[in-house]
Amino acid sequence: MIEVPDRRDPPHQADELGMLTAFLTYQRQTFAIKCAGLSTEQLRTRAVPPSDLSLLGLARHLSDVERSWFRFVFDGEDIPPRWDPQARPEVEFAVEDADPDEAFAAWNEECALADEIIAAAGSLDDTGSYQDQVYSLRYILTHLIEEYARHNGHADLLRERLDGRTGD
């Protein structure tokens, strides 16, 4: 279901683009590690009532985060979210019938497409826009690192609740 990546620490020295992409990759790999080795039922398990937060819901959410920031905002593709959270914000986290293989395949696909977009960009100062707001690639990368770091904290607590595993 979820492959455990060969995660390596980001470099201690690199140019800005290299540093930002290394930290984003590290955060993505951390999330994959948090989800690896769990059953469908465990991935669907919610944190604590009334929260709908689950690892599977986070995978769906992060898939749409990657999709919206890199493809929609930065690259200008006219694409809808996969799980339509704007119409119904709870959809990403409604995982009772959600397929983990589908969710993690979508997440991996969006991460790979985002990496292609990043590689094709000319500069961290290149921009995309949404609703009259302009965002640099530098901003988007920094925001995604923050987004993953926050959700990896959630994933830590979820994983510990599921099987007692901590760290990573």
C-alpha atoms as one frame of an Amber mdcrd trajectory, in Angstrom:
protein
   0.000   0.000   0.000   2.459   2.670   1.174   6.136   2.280   0.442   8.568
   3.279   3.140  10.929   5.793   1.564  14.665   5.863   2.094  14.473   9.165
   3.939  17.618  11.234   4.236  18.141  14.445   6.164  18.153  17.586   4.050
  21.624  18.891   3.212  23.256  21.330   5.607  24.400  23.448   2.679  22.682
  23.992  -0.657  21.363  26.762  -2.810  17.934  28.064  -1.851  15.967  25.957
  -4.337  17.894  22.831  -3.373  17.349  23.486   0.323  13.610  24.149  -0.013
  12.957  21.133  -2.222  15.028  18.900   0.075  13.001  19.990   3.095   9.734
  19.454   1.203  10.884  15.982   0.164  11.869  15.199   3.760   8.448  16.258
   5.037   6.679  14.183   2.361   8.791  11.158   3.230   8.050  11.634   6.915
   4.331  11.522   6.176   4.745   8.322   4.144   6.667   6.718   7.022   3.886
   7.654   9.463   1.332   5.884   7.246   3.346   2.813   6.249   2.456  -0.634
   7.525  -1.079   0.193   8.644  -4.297  -1.537   7.669  -7.161   0.172   5.867
  -9.064   0.271   9.144  -6.142   1.905  10.941  -5.684   4.490   8.186  -9.392
   5.361   8.458  -9.334   5.621  12.278 -10.217   9.091  13.488  -8.184  10.942
  16.088 -10.674  11.814  18.821 -14.273  12.992  18.667 -15.441  15.350  17.347
 -12.451  15.530  14.971 -12.680  13.813  11.578  -8.888  13.736  11.320  -7.376
  10.438  10.142  -4.202   9.450   8.308  -6.252   8.581   5.235  -8.003  11.935
   5.409  -4.628  13.644   5.690  -3.391  11.786   2.594  -6.424  12.999   0.646
  -5.988  16.529   2.002  -2.266  16.671   1.183  -2.983  15.369  -2.315  -5.296
  18.307  -2.910  -2.865  20.734  -1.251  -0.129  19.679  -3.694  -2.612  19.781
  -6.603  -4.015  23.192  -5.791  -0.783  25.034  -5.013   1.460  23.653  -7.729
  -0.906  22.824 -10.576  -3.773  25.257 -10.078  -2.138  28.337  -8.489   1.442
  28.166  -9.779   1.045  26.402 -13.131  -2.381  27.857 -13.949  -4.105  24.565
 -14.766  -7.887  24.752 -14.706  -8.461  21.674 -12.549 -10.865  20.983  -9.705
  -9.822  19.474  -6.387  -9.962  15.677  -6.386 -12.276  15.525  -3.391 -14.013
  18.891  -3.823 -13.382  20.344  -0.353 -14.552  23.810  -1.460 -18.058  22.479
  -2.058 -18.018  20.362   1.111 -14.938  20.851   3.324 -15.552  17.580   5.151
 -15.225  15.478   1.967 -11.456  14.995   2.220 -11.874  13.604   5.697 -14.995
  11.491   5.010 -13.049   8.265   4.746 -15.502   5.550   5.811 -15.598   4.195
   2.249 -12.390   5.783   0.958  -9.830   3.561  -0.732  -6.320   3.977   0.725
  -4.691   2.729  -2.483  -6.544   5.398  -4.477  -5.705   8.134  -1.971  -2.003
   7.328  -1.744  -1.724   6.855  -5.531  -3.275  10.307  -5.967  -0.910  11.779
  -3.386   2.141  10.206  -5.040   0.950  11.407  -8.456   0.432  14.967  -7.243
   3.845  15.017  -5.543   5.512  13.797  -8.759   3.664  16.373 -10.872   4.600
  19.098  -8.389   8.257  18.042  -8.628   8.065  18.332 -12.424   6.585  21.823
 -12.136   9.281  22.870  -9.664  12.028  21.494 -11.920  10.616  23.343 -14.935
  10.417  26.690 -13.130  13.033  29.233 -14.041  13.372  30.798 -10.621  12.029
  30.858  -7.090  10.753  34.300  -8.043   8.445  32.841 -10.743   4.829  33.408
  -9.791   1.337  32.059 -10.069  -1.883  33.647  -8.926  -5.251  32.975  -7.382
  -8.053  35.485  -6.762  -5.887  38.521  -7.499  -3.138  37.296  -5.165   0.301
  36.576  -6.608   2.463  33.846  -5.070   6.126  33.154  -5.770   7.453  29.618
  -6.028   9.521  30.467  -2.937   6.325  31.254  -0.997   4.596  28.078  -2.204
   7.513  25.824  -1.268   7.805  27.445   2.158   4.055  27.155   2.697   4.050
  23.460   1.717   6.906  22.726   4.129   4.868  24.387   6.888   1.705  22.518
   5.859   3.453  19.148   5.965   5.234  19.898   9.236   1.920  20.771  10.901
   0.173  17.689   9.554   3.137  15.451  10.377   2.579  16.497  13.989  -1.006
  15.302  13.639   0.254  12.102  12.001   2.634  11.515  14.942  -0.256  11.577
  17.387  -2.498   9.439  15.169   0.201   6.828  14.693   0.975   6.689  18.398
  -2.723   6.187  19.137  -2.962   3.386  16.561  -0.006   1.217  17.497   2.150
   3.084  19.996   4.831   3.890  17.435   6.575   7.202  18.021   9.483   8.980
  16.425  10.539   8.864  12.774
